[in-house]
Amino acid sequence: MEATTAGPRRRGSNAVIGGEGEVVQQTIRQPAEAIADPAPLGLAAFAMTTFVLSFFNADLVNKGGEPVVLGLALAYGGLAQLLAGMWEFKNNNTFGATAFSSFGAFWISLFVFDQFLASSVPAAQLGNAVGLYLIAWGIFTTYMLIASLRVSVAVAMVFVLLAPTFFLLGIGNSADNTTIIHIGGWLGIATAIAAWYASFASVTNKTFGRVILPVKELHD
């Protein structure tokens, strides 16, 4: 929202008086409207979807129930997390905007691939295709890990665990090695717990207005 002023300079006015008393109008920019911190939502959406999928990857529950992940991936891990990323742009948080928007898109793309595209990939090539997809996300996560070292210990731990999770799942799918996939699943569960803690700490600390659960900020 913008406004202009005209007339004599008053306290708090942004008008400038010219050499002969003329008033030069200047635009007054109103402060941006504050919004709630979207990070706890983004972290929670990522955590829950990762937690549920990782139980299947770790072979802790029967694979027959795996479709339950799809709705969660589309609505919560995908859409809700993508919205959190868009709100982080509003907050001028480059790291949060990049992370939440990207991982929201990851879950949506996983849903789309599973539902509409996987059947068009030859069975002999499916493992390699999924493996490449996951390893590429591992590369993205690795450089986001470096950036997370200026955020907080809680957030950095999520990326420390997530990067090898992607690489293990990618290698396991490419090599058709269930043991490696199971290890990736267990690491994914640990990643989800770390993300849940970061979300829990953030929403609790902001709600109480003081530090209840430490996250150890790393930026200046």
N, C-alpha and C positions, 0 to 999 in steps of 0.2 A: 504494500500500500504506500502511496506517495502523496505528499501534500506540498503546497507552496505557500509562502507568506508574502504579504505586501503591507507597506505602511512603516511607521517608525519602528526602529529596532527596540525590542522588548527583552526582558530577561528570559533566556531560554530560546529566543528566536534565532533563526538561521539567516535573517536578512542582513545584507551588507549595504551600508550607506555610501553612495558615490560622492565625488568631489563637490557637487553642487546640490547635495541633499537628495539626489535621485536614489531610489531604492532598487538594488539589484536583487532580483528574486533568485533564491537557490532552493533546490529540491531538498526536502527533509525526508530522510529515509527512516521509516519507523523500524524499531527493533523487530527482528524476526520472532514470530510466535513460537514459544517454547513447546516442545513435544516431549512425551515420556521417552525414556531410554528404551530403544527396541532390542538391545543386546540380550536381556534375559529371555525374551521370546525366541529370538533366533537360536540361542544356545539350547533352549529347552526343546525346540522343534528338531534340531539336529540330533540331540541326545536321544530322544525317545525313538526316532526312526532308526537310528544306528543301533540302539539297544535291541530292538525287536528283530531287525534283519540279522544282527550278529548272532543271536541265539540259533537261528537256522544255519548260518555259516559254520558255527561251532558244533553243529549236529547235536544240540541239546534238546531240540524238539523235533517232532516228525515233520519232514519236508512237505507233507500233504497240506499243512496249514500255512505254507509260505505266501499264498495270495493275500493274507491279511496285511502283509507289508505294503501292498500296492496302494490301498486307500490311504494309509498313513503317509506313504511317500508322496502322494499327489497333494493331499490336503494340508498336512502339518509340516513334514520335512521339506516339501516343495513350496506350496503357495505361501504358507505362513512365514517361512524363512525368507522367501523372496521379498515379501512385503517388509520384513525387518530390514533387509538390505536397502530397500528403497528409502525407508525412514532414516537409515544411517547416512544416506546422501544428504537428506535434509539437515541432519545433525553435523554435517561437515566432517564425518568420521570416515576417512578413506579406507582404513583397514576393515572396519566393520561392514561398510558398504560392499567392498570387494568380496569379503569372506561369505557373508550371508547371501548376497545375490548369487554368487557362484555355486555355493552348496545347495541353495534352493533350486537352482537350475539343474544341478546334478541329480537331485531326487526326481524332478519332473522328467528329465531325459531318461532316467532309468525306468520310470513308469512307462513312458512312450515306447522305449525299446522293447520292454518285456511284453507289452500288450499288442503292439502293432508291427514291430519290425523284426524281432528275433526269428520268427518263422521263415523269413525270407533269406536268412543266412544259412548256407549249407552246414549240416550238422558237424562235418569234419572241421569246419573253420570257426565254429561258434566259440570254442574255448579261446582261440587266439584273438578273436575279435573283442571278446569281453576282457581278456587279459590286457590288450593294448589300451582299451578304454580306461581300465582301472589304473594302469601304470601311468597314463597321462595325468590322471587326477592326483596320483602320488607326486608327480613332478610339481604340479601347481601347489599342492599342500606343502611341499618342502620349501619353496621360496616364501610362502606365507608363514611358515614356521620361523624363518629368519626375521620377517617383519614383526611377528608376535613377540619377539624378545624385547620390544619396546612398548608392550601393552601391559601384561601382568603375568605373574608366574602361573596363575590359574588358567589363563587362556593359552599360554605357551605350552602347558602340559597337554592340552587337548591336541595341539598340532604335533607335539613330540610323539604322541601315541598314534595319531591318525595317519601320518605319513607312512610309517612301516606297515600299517594295516592295509592301505591301498596297494603297496608294493607286494606284500605277501599274497593278498587276494588275486592280484594281477598275475603273479608268477604261478600261483596254484591253479588258476583257470587255464592259463596258457599250457602248463605242463600236465593238466588233468590230474593233479596231485591233491587228493582229498586231505591228506595230513597237513599240507601247507595251508589249505583253505580253512581247516579247523583252527589252526594256530592264528590265522588272520581273524577268524571269528572271535576267539578269546580276546585278542588284542582290541577288536572292535568294541567288545563289552567294556573293557577298561577305558577306552576312549569315550564311550557314552557316559560312564560314571564321572569322568573328569569334566565333561561338558555340563552334565547335570549339576555338579558342584559349583562350577563357574556361574551358571544361571541362578542357582539357589542363593549363592552368596550375593550376587548383584541385586536381585530383587529384594532380598531381605535387608541388605545394608541400606538401600535406597528407601525402603518402606519405613525402617526404624530411624533413618536419618543419622546413623552412626555405624561404625564397623562392628558387626556381629560375627561375621565369618570372614577371615582374612583372604585376600586375593593377591597381596604383595604387588602393588603397582611398580612397574619398571621404568616408565617414562619420567622425565624431569618434572 
